[in-house]
Amino acid sequence: MRKQRKGVTRALKRAGQALVIGAALCAVIPVARALDTQDIIVEWTPEGKALAEQRVATMKFKEEMVLVPAGEFIMGSDKKVDRVAYRSELPQRRVYLDAYEIDKYEVTNLHYLKYILATGKLPQLDWRYDGGNFQESMANHPIMHVSWYDADNYCRWAGKRLPTEAEWEKAARGDDGRLNPWGNQSAGLSRANFGRTGLSGPVRDRPERLLMYPPLISVDKYDNAVSPYGLYQTLGNVSEWVNDWYDQDYYKTAPNRNPQGPETGTQKAFRGGGWMDSTTTMRVAMRNGTDPTTKINWMGFRCARDVKENVETKVSLVKE
């Protein structure tokens, strides 16, 4: 009899646990649906659009570009020097690039807001404050949730273009083959925004948003980690779209002068580690690719542009 009672008690406990778990799952489902960014459409309110226009007219933009002079640099990885190098980074070789300019900082929410207003597009899905705006503390955070096509269109609108993989890497590491922008020391939290959980950010309205807005920082942080040419945050914060199609074996046949990437492909390349990356991926030679329609909260971009001969001459005269 006691055994039967114990059996009944256990069965009731299991049933109770099942009910609790079921109730918890039911409670989580609406949150999970809220996290589906594909279903989120943000629209301007009249007041929100007026505020956005005011911001573009009055807030300071970080517009600086830096010149990367023509010449050779060491591209890719040498397994003898960098033991964690991946197949896609091999072989290491010397590559010549014509001179070009590249953004000193990643494209920010404020930059992208100007583009959105100029082209009549809807606000970004992260801009859900004050009728379609980002919080003021987010103004100089890198733009995210942009596809390769979004990034390409923005750069073209701005009179620029996406950098090639080779241009991005030279600007990030200089010409001497260093492993990181600052030298051969591993990335640490004092030099880059990486290894984060994603459970923070300037979000105050709904708890589930904490999983969508990651712990990004302003694009001008980490003065101690700029590249030899003065670029900020080529590692950490967000990874960056570049122009090339991605092929992990491209380096085996790539030209050594102004490589443009494969002629065709299914994935677009991106460079630089993001806020959630680990130490092994926080290296300037690290490369990867993904579907160009991908929009995610750890991917942004910066732009580049060709250098006209007269601009290059002026810069060289100033240096002399």
Legacy VTK file of the C-alpha trace (Angstrom):
# vtk DataFile Version 3.0
C-alpha trace
ASCII
DATASET POLYDATA
POINTS 320 float
0.000 0.000 0.000
2.806 2.376 0.925
4.569 1.519 -2.339
1.395 2.342 -4.270
1.073 5.671 -2.442
4.720 6.511 -3.196
4.126 5.628 -6.847
1.067 7.877 -7.001
3.006 10.705 -5.291
5.852 10.414 -7.800
3.388 10.414 -10.710
1.691 13.548 -9.348
5.064 15.272 -8.944
6.012 14.432 -12.527
2.676 15.681 -13.783
3.149 18.900 -11.805
6.631 19.353 -13.229
5.324 18.777 -16.735
2.666 21.434 -16.195
5.270 23.907 -14.927
7.550 23.220 -17.890
4.643 23.547 -20.299
3.605 26.849 -18.749
7.178 28.112 -18.968
7.386 27.172 -22.635
4.136 28.966 -23.332
5.534 32.056 -21.646
8.747 31.884 -23.684
7.064 31.519 -27.082
5.933 35.172 -27.332
9.454 36.284 -26.397
10.976 33.990 -29.023
8.619 35.425 -31.604
9.610 38.933 -30.544
13.236 38.001 -31.191
12.520 37.061 -34.819
14.030 40.119 -36.474
12.581 39.168 -39.856
9.126 40.099 -38.576
10.114 43.504 -37.225
9.270 46.579 -39.297
9.903 50.012 -37.829
8.159 53.054 -39.300
8.639 56.759 -38.718
6.174 58.846 -36.781
6.019 62.505 -37.871
7.682 63.529 -34.602
10.289 60.802 -34.956
11.260 61.843 -38.461
11.537 65.460 -37.393
13.876 64.435 -34.574
15.942 62.339 -37.004
16.310 65.289 -39.383
17.342 67.511 -36.491
20.000 65.020 -35.431
21.474 64.814 -38.936
21.592 68.619 -39.073
23.185 69.173 -35.667
25.165 66.112 -34.530
28.861 65.754 -35.364
29.835 63.075 -37.869
33.075 61.100 -37.781
33.899 61.492 -41.460
37.687 61.036 -41.471
39.370 58.836 -44.052
43.029 57.804 -44.099
45.383 57.393 -47.032
47.019 54.021 -47.551
49.923 54.609 -49.958
50.717 52.383 -52.908
53.086 49.526 -52.253
53.477 45.952 -51.101
52.386 44.395 -47.837
52.445 40.906 -46.339
49.010 39.277 -46.673
47.751 36.082 -45.081
49.333 33.887 -42.423
52.462 31.818 -41.894
51.781 28.722 -39.777
55.306 28.940 -38.329
54.499 32.358 -36.900
50.761 32.062 -36.260
49.951 28.517 -35.164
46.188 29.112 -35.038
46.045 30.265 -38.662
43.231 28.740 -40.702
43.399 27.139 -44.145
41.693 30.149 -45.731
44.611 32.402 -44.675
47.244 30.358 -46.511
49.631 30.787 -48.189
51.134 34.034 -46.955
52.483 36.223 -49.747
53.483 39.747 -50.715
50.727 41.731 -52.421
50.969 45.085 -54.191
48.087 47.564 -53.920
47.541 50.914 -55.588
46.942 53.813 -53.202
43.459 54.183 -51.741
41.587 55.855 -48.909
39.562 54.034 -46.271
37.285 55.126 -43.437
39.074 55.681 -40.163
35.992 54.436 -38.314
33.232 51.916 -38.935
30.030 53.392 -40.380
27.848 54.505 -37.470
24.138 54.706 -36.767
24.369 58.455 -37.342
25.992 57.983 -40.769
23.353 55.460 -41.721
20.552 57.705 -40.490
21.642 60.387 -42.969
21.512 57.788 -45.749
18.107 56.479 -44.618
16.594 59.969 -44.684
18.187 60.865 -48.022
16.926 57.716 -49.729
13.478 57.545 -48.147
14.009 54.210 -46.430
12.414 52.945 -43.222
14.325 53.078 -39.914
16.566 50.209 -38.877
14.996 47.524 -36.680
17.195 48.633 -33.748
15.836 52.186 -33.948
12.673 51.814 -31.898
12.827 54.902 -29.741
11.119 58.265 -30.182
9.210 57.331 -33.315
11.896 55.466 -35.248
15.134 56.757 -33.740
18.098 55.233 -31.929
18.916 56.306 -28.409
21.375 59.209 -28.383
24.023 56.999 -26.748
23.871 54.760 -29.838
24.708 57.524 -32.339
28.363 56.545 -32.712
27.864 52.804 -32.357
28.564 50.896 -35.585
25.547 50.207 -37.748
24.485 46.555 -37.681
21.724 44.380 -39.137
22.816 45.403 -42.648
23.256 42.990 -45.544
26.190 43.131 -47.961
23.825 44.794 -50.442
22.880 47.425 -47.859
26.554 48.130 -47.188
27.395 48.280 -50.896
24.493 50.656 -51.586
25.472 52.925 -48.713
29.087 53.199 -49.884
27.970 53.978 -53.434
25.548 56.619 -52.138
28.415 58.186 -50.167
30.616 58.324 -53.286
32.773 55.467 -52.049
32.877 51.656 -52.289
33.467 48.658 -50.086
37.181 47.844 -49.654
38.593 44.657 -51.096
39.846 41.999 -48.705
43.423 42.992 -49.529
42.737 46.691 -48.935
41.051 45.966 -45.633
43.913 43.764 -44.448
46.683 46.182 -45.434
44.895 49.062 -43.719
44.443 46.920 -40.599
47.964 45.476 -40.242
50.330 47.698 -42.198
53.000 46.280 -44.483
55.152 44.246 -42.081
53.012 41.129 -41.562
52.133 41.790 -37.918
49.402 39.597 -36.452
47.298 42.473 -35.113
46.993 46.218 -35.702
49.175 47.001 -32.657
51.779 44.263 -33.177
52.111 40.551 -32.465
50.583 40.533 -28.984
47.263 38.720 -28.664
44.088 40.750 -28.463
43.024 41.587 -24.929
39.973 43.341 -23.527
42.044 46.511 -23.152
42.487 46.679 -26.943
39.279 45.337 -28.473
35.589 44.803 -27.760
35.192 41.028 -28.058
34.279 37.926 -26.068
31.014 39.476 -24.840
27.748 37.708 -24.051
25.349 40.089 -25.756
23.313 40.642 -22.587
23.843 44.382 -22.297
23.469 47.588 -24.250
21.539 50.871 -24.093
18.129 49.218 -24.100
15.559 50.126 -21.486
12.122 49.351 -22.862
11.708 45.532 -23.013
13.800 42.802 -21.343
13.865 40.541 -24.414
15.572 43.317 -26.383
18.714 42.646 -24.375
19.225 39.570 -26.548
19.008 41.646 -29.720
21.064 44.737 -28.935
24.594 43.577 -28.122
27.280 45.287 -26.015
28.528 47.594 -28.748
30.712 50.617 -28.043
31.444 53.845 -29.910
33.666 53.448 -32.951
36.372 55.816 -31.648
37.343 53.811 -28.552
40.664 51.987 -27.970
43.246 54.625 -28.871
45.906 52.043 -27.956
44.841 49.649 -30.694
44.771 51.716 -33.890
46.356 50.266 -37.001
49.636 51.569 -38.479
47.533 53.777 -40.778
45.285 55.030 -37.970
42.171 52.857 -38.360
40.068 52.181 -35.269
38.521 48.843 -34.325
39.466 46.691 -37.279
39.227 43.969 -34.639
36.247 43.749 -32.299
32.909 45.559 -32.013
31.495 44.342 -35.357
32.925 42.321 -38.208
33.004 44.175 -41.522
31.682 43.356 -44.971
34.219 43.710 -47.778
33.686 43.695 -51.524
35.030 40.263 -52.513
33.210 37.040 -53.107
34.512 34.500 -50.596
36.494 31.371 -51.456
38.526 29.750 -48.692
41.169 28.623 -51.221
41.387 31.895 -53.139
44.888 32.735 -51.892
46.331 29.721 -53.725
45.616 31.300 -57.113
45.053 34.981 -56.297
47.100 37.583 -58.202
49.788 39.424 -56.271
48.732 42.815 -57.612
45.417 44.451 -56.637
43.487 41.178 -56.020
39.733 41.643 -56.328
38.552 38.245 -55.112
36.838 35.499 -57.158
34.695 36.586 -60.103
31.622 34.803 -58.761
30.459 33.027 -55.628
27.616 32.383 -53.222
29.098 34.100 -50.154
30.564 37.541 -49.572
33.689 37.941 -47.476
33.841 39.700 -44.122
36.826 40.615 -41.991
37.682 41.526 -38.396
36.299 39.917 -35.257
33.017 40.989 -33.695
31.855 41.589 -30.124
31.102 37.882 -29.530
34.278 36.425 -31.097
37.016 34.522 -29.305
40.754 35.192 -29.172
41.554 32.780 -32.013
39.437 34.757 -34.455
40.656 38.155 -33.287
43.475 38.384 -35.838
43.779 40.636 -38.888
44.460 37.727 -41.271
41.312 35.868 -40.211
38.764 35.719 -43.031
35.340 34.235 -43.547
32.229 34.527 -45.691
28.457 34.308 -45.526
25.339 34.795 -47.641
25.252 38.451 -48.789
21.629 38.803 -47.655
22.607 38.097 -44.022
21.579 40.768 -41.518
22.896 40.170 -38.024
23.886 42.100 -34.906
27.638 41.509 -35.196
28.176 42.675 -38.784
28.848 46.204 -40.004
31.215 47.815 -42.505
33.424 50.732 -43.483
33.973 52.260 -46.940
36.965 52.951 -49.160
37.624 54.912 -52.347
40.208 55.200 -55.086
42.848 57.913 -54.856
43.268 60.296 -57.758
46.807 61.095 -58.797
46.633 64.761 -57.777
45.446 63.862 -54.262
48.283 61.384 -53.881
50.796 64.009 -55.040
49.489 66.572 -52.541
49.795 64.112 -49.659
53.349 63.189 -50.605
54.336 66.887 -50.857
52.936 67.542 -47.388
54.950 64.648 -45.947
58.151 65.943 -47.554
LINES 1 321
320 0 1 2 3 4 5 6 7 8 9 10 11 12 13 14 15 16 17 18 19 20 21 22 23 24 25 26 27 28 29 30 31 32 33 34 35 36 37 38 39 40 41 42 43 44 45 46 47 48 49 50 51 52 53 54 55 56 57 58 59 60 61 62 63 64 65 66 67 68 69 70 71 72 73 74 75 76 77 78 79 80 81 82 83 84 85 86 87 88 89 90 91 92 93 94 95 96 97 98 99 100 101 102 103 104 105 106 107 108 109 110 111 112 113 114 115 116 117 118 119 120 121 122 123 124 125 126 127 128 129 130 131 132 133 134 135 136 137 138 139 140 141 142 143 144 145 146 147 148 149 150 151 152 153 154 155 156 157 158 159 160 161 162 163 164 165 166 167 168 169 170 171 172 173 174 175 176 177 178 179 180 181 182 183 184 185 186 187 188 189 190 191 192 193 194 195 196 197 198 199 200 201 202 203 204 205 206 207 208 209 210 211 212 213 214 215 216 217 218 219 220 221 222 223 224 225 226 227 228 229 230 231 232 233 234 235 236 237 238 239 240 241 242 243 244 245 246 247 248 249 250 251 252 253 254 255 256 257 258 259 260 261 262 263 264 265 266 267 268 269 270 271 272 273 274 275 276 277 278 279 280 281 282 283 284 285 286 287 288 289 290 291 292 293 294 295 296 297 298 299 300 301 302 303 304 305 306 307 308 309 310 311 312 313 314 315 316 317 318 319
